[in-house]
């Protein structure tokens, strides 16, 4: 599955590189920029897939260290949103709401990045271009409650039972690229934080994913990971 998913971006990169090699002197600036952006975007896509596979492999082998540290969750969320907007070519606006978030959380920044990047990228991927994706983060006691909501194609009840299994993808994804590893990675990274992932979705109405992470409060350092 992963090898198959690599073929498409590799093919696009090769095609764009050959066009640039053979015709760059005659290309209008806009087309030149488009080909270079295509190479950059598909390189990022391949790097993301490789990272997913490597992290899951290390998790399975018990070799992924959980390394929580003090984190400014507000700035972190803003940075992730900017990165996803850039990686998805601003296909959909992402509306970020941060409600009374303390300046300090206790979390593994790299794993948290996998959680939010995967969920936001999915929300954009399975929405119509231009549709707003909502990203809400609020505090509930010692928990950060993170809600990502889209109005995309949705997921059937049958597929929802299988989504956290490796390589499973919804039956209605069409030609949208993906490995089926992202949500498994989200769940594993949330588990390491002592958190939980919940999904609500209906075909044609969109998807809401809620991630609860116990990353606030005085005792979180002792509780996480146990």
Residue, then its C-alpha position, 0 to 999 in steps of 0.5 A: x500500500x505504501x509503495x503504491x502511494x509513493x508512485x503517484x507523487x514520484x511520477x508527478x515530480x519526475x514529470x515536472x522535472x522533465x518539463x522544466x528540463x526541456x522547456x523551462x526557457x520557453x515557459x511563462x513565469x506562472x507555469x514555471x512557478x506551478x511546476x516548481x510548486x508541484x515538485x515541492x508539494x509532492x516532496x512534502x507528501x512523500x516525506x509525510x508518508x515516510x514519517x508516518x511509516x517510520x513512527x508506526x514502525x518504531x511504536x510497534x517495535x517499542x522504540x519510540x520514546x515518549x518525551x513530554x516537555x513544557x509546551x505553549x499550546x496556543x503558539x503550537x496550534x497556530x504553527x500547525x495550522x499555518x503548516x497545514x495551510x501551506x502543505x495543502x495549498x490553502x485549499x480550505x480555510x482553517x478557523x482556529x478557536x483557542x478558548x482559555x488555554x493556559x500558556x503551559x501544557x505538558x506534552x510530546x511536541x512531535x507526537x502532538x504534531x502528528x495528531x493535529x497535522x493528520x486530523x487537519x489534513x484529513x479534514x481539508x482533503x475530504x472537504x470541498x475546496x473553499x469549505x471551512x475547517x473548524x479547529x477548536x481547543x479548550x480546557x476542561x479541568x486537566x484535559x485539553x479538548x481538541x475538536x476538528x470539524x469539517x463538512x466533507x464527504x463523511x464516513x459510513x458507520x461501517x467504515x467508522x468501525x475499522x478506521x483505526x486499523x492499519x491501511x483501512x480507508x473509507x469506501x467513499x474516498x474516491x481518488x483522494x490519496x492516502x495510506x490509511x495509516x494517519x488515524x492509526x498514528x493519531x490514536x497511538x500518539x493520543x494513547x501515549x499521552x493517556x488521551x482518547x480519540x472519538x469520531x462522529x461522522x455521517x455520509x455527506x454531512x461531514x466529520x467531527x473528531x474529538x481528542x482529549x489529552x490530559x496535559x494540564x494541571x499539577x499532576x500531569x507529569x506523573x499521570x501521562x504514559x501510565 
